[in-house]
Amino acid sequence: MLSRVADSLFWMSRYIERTDGIMRMLKIHYASSQDDTHDFAWRPVLKIFSFLDEAEMARLEGNSREVLRFMVVDRENPNSVLNMVTKSRENARAVQDHITKEVWQCLNEFYHIVRDEKLERALKYEDPITVLDSLIRQGMLYYGTTEITMARGEGMCFMNIGKYLERAIQSADILQVNFSDLHLEADKMTDPSYWKYFLMSISGYELYLKNYRSGFETKNILDQIIFNINFPRSIHYSIQQMHRYFERLKNERNLDQFEKIHFQIGKLRSAVQFSNVDMTLNEGLPNYLGRIHNDLYSIGNALNKQYFAYT
Amino acid sequence: MNSSLLFENYPLPEGIWDEMYASGDVRAPYRSIYEFLQSIPPDELNKKEELARRLFMSQGITFTVYSSGEGIEKIFPFDIIPRIVTAAEWDFIERGIKQRLKALNLFLKDVYHDQFIIKDGVVPADLIYSCPHYIREMMGVNVPHDIYVHIAGIDLIRDHDGTFYILEDNLRTPSGVSYMIENREITKRIFPDLIPQNHVRPVNQYPTILHKNLVALSPRPVANPTVVLLTPGMYNSAYFEHTTLARLMGVELVEGRDLVVENHIVYMKTTNGLQQVDVIYRRVDDDYLDPLVFNPASELGVSGILSAYRKGNVAIVNAIGNGVADDKAIYVYVPEMIKYYLNEEPLLKNVPTYQLKNPDESKHVLDNITKMVVKKTNGSGGYGMLMGHEASDQEIADYKKEILKDPRQFIAQPVISLSSAPCYINGKARPRRLDLRPFALCGPSGIEIVPGGLTRVALKEGSLVVNSSQGGGSKDTWVLSV
């Protein structure tokens, strides 16, 4: 496979994963904002997904509709759904001969939907949940279509590596933002509706109820999002999947480059696998998450250097 | 509303061959589609037009226009009423194009080897050497199977009496074949059952034939040679076509930056290191192909590719240097070539063409300029043309100045009226002018022409310019089997 093609497939997939994450966050945070008795703060969302300065953030954070507009259709925001989908589709367009026609059409339609002026109007005047749901469904259509139609070859491996790398990064970032701000909003810790929405935003609510019987506790939430191997958005699960798809890339012609990255991913996987919440809290959560975050980024960089470099 | 109003007041232009109407009567091959269209309520036709538009959009059969930093997806306009070519007409076209291509291939081999045609005084030497697309580096290079033109998109038009004429030979990187294929797919969707009912010959075998020919050119005798399609990239307006062809043939779509030449061998850069490339179907012009030999600023090409080609380590399709055969000044000599190489009378006629480098022809053209179309010999896309019958005095004066600077660069042809066919315009069938570009494929086993082609249509009323860059659209082209 061409290095350029591998690069495009990786990013096509990563951008959609990020889009999906953003949209789920927006949906649940919006829903949560409707429950709030005091001003709902969009700050954690804006902190993870935008590059706004303090003043801009202060201007936006209290206005739900404005945040939604900024996060979904703003052309200047590089992390807006519109720009993410555009980038994903641009990557797809450059590798049309390596994805199925169905996958291409799915992303192409998604692109036309997010660029339609109707979307901005709908976000402004209609029920945002309905609007976001329809966009999320478009993303799920992509996941299903790739799952059903794509050949299980090298291309699919690069797509999955991109997907799970992005997912692991997002889960780490979400925890970082939500828990590092805790001391500022101590009352949130006792506010079950906040944690309910938080878990729902990453589709982890039902699993949490089944696993942990004692209501919402920081330790349990961390356990699920970092360590629970059955939770598809947990860091452990994501790294395990990334590891699995990366191992399929091994062949005699690329042993050197393969071994380097394999070592990195394996090391990170062990670090998560043979660890637990108590050890994490002893080390200090921000430290621990920061380490994971950095390791994930250096895996991304190594992939870029070893597999995608074509100039 | 009565649907039979569709063809009401169809203005039959005088002195023009209408594909559907002959002196008020519907021609036999069109009768079935005529009746079918009449039977459909008008709002259903609008829905079909909308469905076609949506299908093009959602499948990404689009080109991107960039304005204020943002890409806007555009559709090459598609007219829903098909254009019909009868079995007898097609038989004649097919024989005519095969004959012409055979001669053009022999001409290219001759020009780049022994040059008998120059020595025998059939084509003047200065005309060849002054052609910007004559590539000196190709002299003496042997190409696989002596085939230069693997893919030709020859443009045909019809005069007022229905006679077919050759307008241009496109022998370099002709485009539009994906629209031949996709227009047919769209017609199947908007008019169910109509294709089989009308005994329309299929066109979807094109990629298979092309792929077979490409594989046969591999310099390495391996079972599964690496064939790639070289595109200038996604900013090219024909990028959709490149991706479609690569997908339909199952070959790798590459850009110049994906390729590298080492020791006169072309490789592509893969995740598992370098992989040798055997055949390149390139959609990059000669000028941009190899920055070491041609345009040094080109980022679309591959350094050293020409040396790999000259050594026979890689096959390039179409061959380099073909532009010398589809130059508009050389065009004048194609009928002579057919006689010279094949000892046959040309089946398909040339449009009468005047060369402005010849003083008496130049005088005749300038005296009758309002009845002439003047073109640059190496122009394309409908740019840089003067349509004498509709140009202002000032435009004519300016153009004359250009001509006098370098007459070799210009030819003139009398305005040929171009046949018309009904197009669906604002709820009515209206005549619009069109041409026909069939795509011919030459391989080691001979020339094959897929029965169909790209019908381009000038959607502006009265316009004779069918180029997509100038407001043209396209139609599905039906070649009937009976």
Boltz contact constraints between the chains, C-beta under 6 A:
constraints:
  - contact:
      token1: [A, 1]
      token2: [B, 270]
      max_distance: 6.0
  - contact:
      token1: [A, 1]
      token2: [B, 271]
      max_distance: 6.0
  - contact:
      token1: [A, 2]
      token2: [B, 258]
      max_distance: 6.0
  - contact:
      token1: [A, 2]
      token2: [B, 268]
      max_distance: 6.0
  - contact:
      token1: [A, 2]
      token2: [B, 270]
      max_distance: 6.0
  - contact:
      token1: [A, 3]
      token2: [B, 269]
      max_distance: 6.0
  - contact:
      token1: [A, 3]
      token2: [B, 271]
      max_distance: 6.0
  - contact:
      token1: [A, 4]
      token2: [B, 258]
      max_distance: 6.0
  - contact:
      token1: [A, 6]
      token2: [B, 271]
      max_distance: 6.0
  - contact:
      token1: [A, 93]
      token2: [B, 234]
      max_distance: 6.0
  - contact:
      token1: [A, 94]
      token2: [B, 234]
      max_distance: 6.0
  - contact:
      token1: [A, 96]
      token2: [B, 243]
      max_distance: 6.0
  - contact:
      token1: [A, 96]
      token2: [B, 247]
      max_distance: 6.0
  - contact:
      token1: [A, 97]
      token2: [B, 246]
      max_distance: 6.0
  - contact:
      token1: [A, 97]
      token2: [B, 247]
      max_distance: 6.0
  - contact:
      token1: [A, 97]
      token2: [B, 253]
      max_distance: 6.0
  - contact:
      token1: [A, 105]
      token2: [B, 58]
      max_distance: 6.0
  - contact:
      token1: [A, 105]
      token2: [B, 59]
      max_distance: 6.0
  - contact:
      token1: [A, 108]
      token2: [B, 60]
      max_distance: 6.0
  - contact:
      token1: [A, 109]
      token2: [B, 58]
      max_distance: 6.0
  - contact:
      token1: [A, 253]
      token2: [B, 272]
      max_distance: 6.0
  - contact:
      token1: [A, 253]
      token2: [B, 273]
      max_distance: 6.0
  - contact:
      token1: [A, 254]
      token2: [B, 272]
      max_distance: 6.0
  - contact:
      token1: [A, 307]
      token2: [B, 271]
      max_distance: 6.0
  - contact:
      token1: [A, 310]
      token2: [B, 269]
      max_distance: 6.0
